[in-house]
Amino acid sequence: MKKVFLLLFVLAIVKTTSFAQEVDPALFLFDDYTEGTVLMKNGAQSKGKLNFYLPKGEFFYIDDQDGNKIKALANTDDVYLIEIGTRRFFPSEDGGLEILSPDPAFYVRHCITFQQKEKTVGFGGSSTLGQVKTYSSNSAGDAFTSIPIDIKPGNRYNIYWVEVKGKQKEVRNMKQFIKIYSKNKAELQAYIDAKKVDFNDATAMLALFRYASQLGK
């Protein structure tokens, strides 16, 4: 399998200041950049240290060929799969999704609430308005994305995608999940109550999904 450099598939961060040093690490899925592999649809692959930026659902990596700068993965339409550690992801219109189960399909979009940090103004006051410091990136000189770094993380939450009878359905809360398997509502509610399933615990939700799938057979 042909190996290519990630540089071919990324948007270069224009700023020379380290992105990782200025952005709150809580805004990323992993505590640190983790060894991973980007697999392309044409069979090419590249290895590097990657992380997942929760606010925008984007993947970043450390380019050790360019002074360890942090760069964003681009041309995601050409990406087949992204492996970070033992976990697998793929890009989508809704942001990067983690594959919890390939068949039947069960995916999760890891999200986070956030807000702009207050900016100190005159006479000891503060404001969330004003300029936001960003990194601007580009591909082919005309596609830009700005990453705000003056934001603070809030609460993490999950959105799931469930495949039922060949169709994928978005699930934003437990009520929606139970509705998909309404014929087994009583059994599912009993399981949720007994296991104290937390909707934002992807591992617990995967177990619930497998249980629901078995009930539906």
C-alpha positions in Angstrom: 0.0 0.0 0.0 1.5 3.3 -1.0 2.4 5.6 1.8 2.0 9.3 1.4 2.7 12.3 3.6 -0.2 13.8 5.5 1.0 17.1 4.1 -0.9 16.2 0.9 -4.2 16.1 2.7 -4.1 18.9 5.2 -4.8 22.6 5.6 -1.6 24.2 6.9 -2.0 26.4 10.0 -0.7 29.8 9.0 0.3 31.0 12.5 3.7 29.9 13.6 2.7 29.9 17.3 1.9 26.4 18.6 -1.9 25.8 18.3 -1.8 23.1 21.0 -0.2 25.5 23.6 -2.9 28.1 23.2 -6.1 26.0 22.9 -7.6 24.5 26.1 -6.9 20.7 25.9 -10.4 20.0 27.2 -11.7 21.1 23.7 -10.1 17.9 22.3 -11.4 14.3 22.6 -8.0 12.9 23.6 -5.8 14.1 26.4 -2.9 14.2 24.0 -2.1 13.7 20.4 -2.2 9.9 19.8 -0.5 7.7 17.2 -2.9 7.0 14.4 -3.4 6.3 10.7 -5.3 8.1 7.9 -6.6 5.7 5.3 -7.5 7.1 1.9 -10.1 5.8 -0.5 -7.4 5.3 -3.1 -5.6 2.9 -0.8 -2.9 5.3 0.3 -2.2 5.8 4.1 -0.2 8.0 6.4 0.7 7.7 10.0 1.1 10.5 12.6 -0.1 11.8 15.9 -3.7 12.9 15.8 -6.5 14.4 17.9 -10.1 15.4 17.5 -11.3 19.0 18.0 -14.7 18.7 19.6 -16.3 22.2 18.8 -16.0 21.7 15.0 -15.7 17.9 14.7 -12.4 18.2 12.9 -9.2 16.2 13.0 -5.8 17.7 13.7 -2.3 16.2 13.6 1.3 17.1 14.4 3.5 17.5 11.3 6.9 16.3 12.4 8.1 17.2 8.9 7.3 20.9 9.4 8.6 21.8 12.9 5.8 19.9 14.7 3.2 22.4 13.7 -0.4 21.5 14.3 -2.4 21.1 11.1 -6.0 20.3 10.2 -6.9 17.3 8.0 -8.3 18.5 4.7 -9.7 16.9 1.5 -11.8 14.7 3.8 -14.0 13.6 0.9 -11.0 11.4 -0.1 -10.6 9.9 3.4 -12.0 6.4 4.0 -11.1 5.8 7.7 -9.1 7.5 10.5 -7.7 5.3 13.2 -6.6 7.0 16.5 -5.1 4.5 18.9 -7.6 1.6 18.9 -10.6 3.8 17.9 -11.9 4.3 14.4 -13.5 7.4 12.8 -14.7 8.7 9.5 -15.5 12.2 8.3 -19.0 13.2 7.5 -21.2 16.3 6.8 -22.0 16.3 10.5 -18.3 16.2 11.5 -16.1 13.3 12.4 -18.0 10.3 13.6 -16.6 7.4 15.7 -17.6 3.9 14.7 -18.9 2.2 17.8 -20.3 -0.7 15.8 -19.8 -1.3 12.0 -22.7 -3.8 11.5 -25.3 -3.0 12.5 -24.0 0.5 12.2 -23.9 2.7 15.4 -21.9 5.9 15.3 -21.3 8.7 17.8 -20.4 12.4 17.2 -18.5 13.6 20.3 -19.5 17.2 21.0 -19.0 19.9 23.6 -20.7 23.1 24.6 -18.5 26.2 24.7 -18.5 30.0 24.9 -16.1 32.8 24.1 -14.0 33.8 27.0 -14.8 37.1 28.6 -12.6 40.0 27.4 -11.5 42.6 29.9 -12.7 46.1 29.1 -12.2 49.5 30.7 -13.0 50.2 34.3 -12.6 46.6 35.4 -15.5 45.3 33.3 -15.6 42.3 31.0 -17.3 41.4 27.8 -17.7 38.3 25.5 -17.8 40.6 22.5 -14.9 41.9 20.6 -12.3 40.3 18.4 -11.6 36.6 18.6 -8.1 35.4 18.1 -8.0 32.7 15.4 -5.8 30.6 13.2 -6.6 30.8 9.5 -5.9 27.9 7.3 -6.2 27.4 3.6 -6.1 24.8 0.9 -5.3 25.7 -2.8 -5.3 29.3 -1.6 -9.0 29.9 -1.6 -10.7 27.7 1.1 -10.4 29.1 4.6 -11.4 28.0 8.1 -10.9 29.9 11.3 -10.3 28.2 14.6 -11.2 30.4 17.6 -8.8 29.9 20.6 -10.4 32.4 23.0 -13.2 30.0 23.9 -13.7 28.0 27.1 -15.1 24.4 27.2 -18.5 23.6 28.8 -20.1 20.2 29.0 -19.4 17.2 26.7 -22.4 15.5 25.1 -23.0 12.9 22.4 -25.2 12.6 19.3 -25.6 9.1 17.8 -26.5 7.6 14.5 -28.4 4.3 14.4 -28.9 2.1 11.4 -32.4 0.5 11.3 -33.6 -1.5 8.3 -30.9 0.1 6.1 -31.7 3.7 7.2 -29.6 5.8 9.5 -31.4 7.8 12.1 -30.0 10.6 14.2 -30.5 10.2 18.0 -30.1 13.2 20.3 -31.7 11.9 23.5 -32.8 8.7 25.2 -36.4 9.3 24.3 -35.6 9.3 20.6 -33.5 6.1 21.0 -36.4 4.2 22.7 -38.8 5.4 20.0 -36.8 3.7 17.3 -37.4 0.4 19.2 -40.9 1.2 20.4 -42.0 -2.4 20.1 -39.6 -3.3 23.0 -40.1 -0.1 24.9 -40.8 -1.8 28.3 -37.7 -4.1 28.0 -35.5 -1.2 27.1 -36.7 1.1 29.9 -36.2 -1.7 32.4 -32.6 -2.2 31.1 -31.9 1.5 31.2 -33.2 1.8 34.8 -31.3 -1.3 36.0 -28.0 -0.3 34.3 -28.5 3.4 35.0 -27.5 4.1 31.4 -26.0 7.6 30.8 -26.9 8.8 27.3 -23.5 10.6 27.1 -21.6 7.4 28.0 -20.8 5.9 24.5 -19.7 2.6 26.0 -23.0 2.2 27.9 -25.0 3.3 24.9 -23.2 0.7 22.7 -24.2 -2.0 25.1 -27.8 -0.7 25.1 -27.8 -0.6 21.3 -26.6 -4.2 21.1 -29.3 -5.2 23.6 -32.0 -3.4 21.5 -30.7 -5.0 18.3 -31.1 -8.5 19.8 -34.6 -7.7 21.0 -35.6 -6.7 17.5 -34.6 -10.0 15.9 
